[in-house]
Structure formats: C-alpha cells, structure tokens
C-alpha cells in the first residue's frame, strides 16, 4: 500500500513509519517539525519506499499519485505544549484533521486518526470504556488538547456517515518508549531523566493518582491492527494495568539505581485522578492486548535515555 503518515516525525508517528516500511509498504511522511524531529527518521533516510516532506497539514493538502491510507498522528501532545502551543493544537485538531479527511476522501483512501484518553477528561467512570462520554472541562488549561481531539473524532465520524469514508479512531493511553522528547513535560521522560541525573523525582499531587502505561511496541502493534479493522467507532489502545504515580516513581528509581527521593508538588488544574482503559473492544475486534511489562519497557526506555542525556 501507499500510506501517508502525518506527524510522522514525532514519537509515535516515527515508530509507525518504521512498522509500515518493515512490512514493505510505501510511506510518505508529512510533519512541520513543531514537536517532531527528523532525527526520529534517520533510520529510514535511505529507504527507497520512504519520503519525507516538511508540510503543515493545516494548509490544503495535495499529493500526486494514488493513495491507499491516510494516518493522522499530527498534534503536539504534552503538558508543556498545552501551555505554549494552544492555538496550534486547536488548529491541527480541527483544520488539520479536516484537510486529512478531505485528502482521504478525494483519493478513496482509508483514514485512521490517533486520538486520546484525554477524551474522557477526569473520568467519573472507571475503567474507561469507549461508550463513556467523559468529564471534560471545555475551558480549562488542558482544553485545547482535549477538545481538539474530541472535535477530531466528531469530524471523522461525520465524514464516515456523510461520505462513507472508511475510518478508524484510536484512543491512546499513556504511551512511552525511545524517541520521547526529554523536555516535553510528560511523566515518563521527566522522571527517567531526573533519575538518571540523580535528581529528586517530581510527583504532582500526593502520588495516589493513577496512569496506565503502554510500551511503544505494543501501542504500534495495536494501531497497526486497528488499521485493518472495519469498525469505525473509537477503540481504546492502552494497557489495563493501573499504576499509582508514587509506585511508578519507585520503579523508576529502582531501575536507575538511585535513592528514592520524591519532590511532591501541587497537582495542576484538571489533572486526571485515575486513568485506565477497558480494552474489551481491542481484545475482541483486534485480537490485541499489551505484552511488554512496565519493568521491561522502562528498562528499554531508560537505556535509550542514557544515550541521549
């Protein structure tokens, strides 16, 4: 297949490009490099079936030749980005998604978008199932990301219903692994970097809030299976193992071989208290569930971070 991956120079997008190239597909990557990096694509530079263009998907999209699939990974996605790229996040989730859908429709291509567990907000239902509508603050500091992704889902379903477009929606939970940005403010790179630098580990709140961590190889496998699925409705692609932030910090310190020193700070506004996916639909429709343990995944991630700090 010939596949367009937008946001393909980012953390997840670049791993997805790797997977598609390994399968023998032709991949075109668009990324404006606001948060992505061409260094994430160095291993693909000499692949004749891979091409990269520095392209902003918020501008009208054209691509010569046939196209089988459009996969939209494009969006800044970290707390640091929420503060400095609010308008860009809203624009790429709305106009950027619209342009990708228009291109897919014009080419008769399948379309897959990577959305987020942030669609559930600070959930009142636990674990989170895809039919839960969420508890989202539409005017809070995280709203630029939450609402851009919720709008992107609504727009994707509108194209499916109005044009019969073959669409897929992934709701991604906390994913980690090599190629994460060291300075993006997310929990895994922040704590791993602090541990490797022998610094106190920063934990916001009292540490009892939870997250569900999925290693990138598992996440990419789930997304790849979703691409071949015929169900247009959202599917959670995440790890159902729920881990308290304080426990996660202890695991990081132990793997890094550093003393467990935790610096507790106030919890940011609207920070979710619990986050854990119900992956019944993924198990049933995709035959997928994560296999890499948190300890093994963190070990591999930490090895990568050691070589980049």
C-alpha positions in Angstrom: 0.0 0.0 0.0 1.0 3.6 -0.4 0.4 5.3 3.0 0.5 8.9 4.2 1.5 9.4 7.8 1.1 12.9 9.1 3.0 13.8 12.2 5.4 11.0 11.2 8.5 12.6 12.6 7.1 12.5 16.1 7.4 9.9 18.8 4.6 7.6 17.8 4.4 8.6 14.2 8.1 7.7 13.5 7.6 4.2 15.1 4.6 3.7 12.9 6.5 4.6 9.8 9.2 2.0 10.9 6.5 -0.7 11.1 4.9 0.1 7.7 8.3 0.2 5.9 9.3 -3.1 7.6 6.0 -4.6 6.1 7.0 -3.5 2.6 4.6 -0.5 2.2 5.5 2.8 0.6 5.3 5.6 3.2 5.0 9.4 2.7 5.6 11.4 5.8 4.4 14.9 6.4 5.5 16.8 9.5 6.0 20.6 10.2 8.6 19.7 12.9 7.0 21.9 15.6 7.5 19.0 18.0 8.7 16.2 15.7 12.3 15.7 14.7 14.0 14.5 11.5 16.4 12.6 13.8 13.5 10.2 14.5 13.5 9.3 10.8 17.3 8.8 10.3 16.9 5.1 10.1 14.5 5.5 7.1 16.5 8.1 5.2 18.0 5.6 2.7 14.8 3.6 2.2 13.6 4.0 -1.4 10.0 3.4 -0.3 10.1 6.3 2.3 9.9 10.0 1.6 9.6 13.0 4.0 8.2 16.4 3.4 8.2 19.3 5.8 4.5 20.1 5.5 1.9 21.8 7.6 -1.4 19.9 7.4 -3.3 23.0 8.4 -2.7 24.1 4.8 -4.6 22.5 1.9 -3.1 19.1 1.2 -2.3 17.7 -2.2 -0.3 14.5 -3.1 0.3 13.3 -6.6 -0.4 9.7 -7.4 -2.6 7.0 -5.8 -3.0 6.8 -2.0 -4.4 3.8 -0.1 -4.4 5.1 3.5 -4.1 8.3 5.5 -2.9 8.0 9.1 -3.1 11.2 11.1 -0.7 11.4 14.1 -0.2 15.1 13.9 -0.6 17.1 17.1 1.5 18.4 20.0 0.6 16.2 22.9 2.4 17.1 26.1 1.6 19.4 29.1 4.4 21.7 28.0 2.7 22.0 24.6 -0.7 22.8 26.1 0.8 26.0 27.6 2.9 27.2 24.6 1.0 25.9 21.6 -2.7 26.2 22.5 -3.8 27.7 19.2 -1.6 25.4 17.1 -3.1 22.4 18.9 -6.7 23.5 18.3 -5.9 24.3 14.6 -4.2 21.0 13.8 -7.1 19.1 15.6 -9.7 20.9 13.6 -8.4 22.3 10.2 -5.6 19.8 10.0 -7.9 16.8 10.6 -10.3 18.3 8.1 -7.6 18.6 5.4 -6.5 15.0 6.0 -10.1 13.7 5.7 -10.6 15.7 2.5 -7.5 14.2 1.0 -8.5 10.7 2.0 -12.0 11.3 0.6 -10.6 12.6 -2.7 -8.2 9.6 -3.1 -10.7 7.0 -1.9 -8.3 6.1 0.9 -8.9 4.7 4.3 -8.4 7.1 7.2 -7.1 6.5 10.7 -6.7 9.1 13.4 -4.9 8.7 16.7 -6.9 10.4 19.4 -6.5 10.2 23.2 -7.7 9.1 26.6 -8.0 12.8 27.3 -11.4 12.5 25.6 -12.5 11.1 29.0 -11.2 14.1 30.9 -11.1 13.5 34.7 -13.3 10.4 34.4 -16.2 9.6 36.7 -16.4 6.0 35.3 -13.6 3.5 35.9 -12.1 1.8 33.9 -12.9 3.9 30.9 -15.0 2.3 28.1 -15.4 3.8 24.7 -19.1 4.5 25.2 -18.3 6.8 28.2 -18.8 10.4 27.1 -16.2 11.8 29.5 -15.9 14.6 32.2 -14.0 17.3 30.3 -13.5 20.9 31.3 -14.0 22.8 27.9 -12.4 26.0 29.2 -9.6 24.6 31.4 -5.8 24.7 30.7 -5.9 21.3 29.1 -9.0 22.0 26.9 -7.0 23.0 23.8 -5.9 19.4 23.5 -8.9 17.6 24.9 -11.4 19.5 22.8 -9.3 19.4 19.6 -9.2 15.6 19.8 -12.9 15.3 20.7 -13.7 17.6 17.7 -11.4 15.4 15.5 -13.4 12.3 16.5 -16.7 14.0 15.7 -15.4 15.2 12.3 -14.1 11.8 11.5 -17.4 10.2 12.2 -19.2 12.9 10.2 -17.0 12.0 7.1 -17.8 8.3 7.7 -21.5 9.0 7.9 -21.8 11.6 5.2 -19.3 10.2 2.6 -19.0 6.5 3.6 -15.3 7.1 4.3 -13.6 4.0 5.8 -12.4 5.5 9.2 -10.7 4.2 12.3 -10.3 6.1 15.6 -7.7 5.1 18.2 -7.9 6.4 21.8 -4.4 6.2 23.1 -3.5 6.0 26.7 -0.1 6.9 28.3 2.5 5.5 25.8 6.2 5.6 26.4 9.5 4.4 24.9 12.5 5.5 22.8 12.3 8.8 20.9 10.2 10.6 23.5 11.3 14.3 23.9 13.4 14.8 27.0 11.8 18.2 27.7 8.2 17.6 26.9 6.9 17.5 30.5 5.3 14.1 30.3 5.7 11.8 33.3 8.0 9.1 31.8 10.7 11.3 30.3 10.5 13.7 33.2 11.1 11.1 35.9 13.5 9.0 33.9 15.7 12.0 33.1 15.6 13.1 36.8 16.5 9.6 38.0 19.4 9.3 35.6 20.7 12.7 36.7 20.4 11.7 40.3 17.8 14.4 41.0 14.7 14.2 43.2 11.7 12.8 41.3 8.9 15.3 40.8 5.5 14.0 41.7 2.4 16.2 41.4 -0.3 15.7 44.0 0.0 13.0 46.7 1.0 10.3 44.2 -2.2 8.3 44.5 -3.5 9.3 41.1 -3.0 6.6 38.5 -2.0 6.1 34.9 -1.8 3.1 32.5 1.5 2.8 30.7 1.8 1.1 27.4 5.2 0.4 25.8 5.5 1.8 22.3 6.0 -1.6 20.6 2.7 -2.8 22.0 1.0 0.5 21.0 2.2 0.4 17.4 1.0 -3.3 17.1 -2.4 -2.2 18.3 -2.6 0.7 15.9 -1.5 -1.5 13.0 -4.2 -4.0 13.8 -6.7 -1.2 14.0 -5.8 0.0 10.5 -7.1 -3.4 9.2 -10.3 -3.3 11.3 -13.7 -2.4 9.8 -15.1 -0.8 12.9 -15.4 3.0 12.6 -16.0 3.7 16.3 -13.3 4.6 18.8 -11.2 1.7 20.2 -9.0 2.1 23.4 -5.4 1.1 22.6 -3.8 1.1 26.1 -2.5 -1.0 28.9 -5.1 -2.1 31.5 -2.5 -2.3 34.3 -3.2 0.7 36.5 -0.2 2.1 38.3 -0.2 4.8 41.0 2.3 7.7 40.3 4.1 7.1 43.5 4.6 3.4 42.7 5.8 4.4 39.2 8.4 6.7 40.7 9.6 3.9 42.9 10.0 1.6 39.9 11.9 4.3 38.0 14.3 4.9 41.0 14.9 1.2 41.4 15.7 0.6 37.7 18.0 3.7 37.7 19.8 2.5 40.8 19.2 5.9 42.5 17.9 6.7 46.0 14.1 7.2 46.1 13.8 10.9 46.7 10.4 12.4 45.8 9.6 16.1 45.5 5.9 16.4 45.9 4.3 19.5 44.3 0.7 20.8 43.9 -1.5 19.0 41.4 -2.1 21.0 38.2 -5.7 22.0 37.4 -7.9 19.3 35.8 -5.1 16.7 36.1 -7.0 13.3 35.9 -7.1 11.4 39.2 -7.5 7.9 37.6 -6.8 6.7 34.1 -7.2 3.1 33.0 -8.7 1.7 29.7 -11.2 -1.1 29.3 -9.7 -2.9 26.3 -12.5 -5.4 25.7 -13.1 -4.0 22.2 -9.5 -4.1 21.3 -9.3 -7.8 22.5 -12.4 -8.7 20.7 -12.0 -6.8 17.4 -8.3 -6.7 17.1 -7.1 -9.7 19.0 -4.8 -7.3 20.8 -3.5 -6.7 24.3 -0.2 -5.4 25.5 2.6 -7.9 26.3 5.6 -5.8 27.5 5.7 -5.4 31.2 6.2 -2.0 32.7 9.6 -3.0 34.1 10.9 -4.4 30.8 9.6 -1.4 28.8 11.1 1.1 31.2 14.4 -0.7 31.1 14.5 -0.4 27.3 13.4 3.2 27.5 15.9 4.1 30.2 18.7 2.6 28.0 17.7 4.9 25.2 17.6 7.9 27.5 21.0 7.2 28.9 22.5 7.5 25.4 20.7 10.9 24.9 21.2 12.7 28.1 
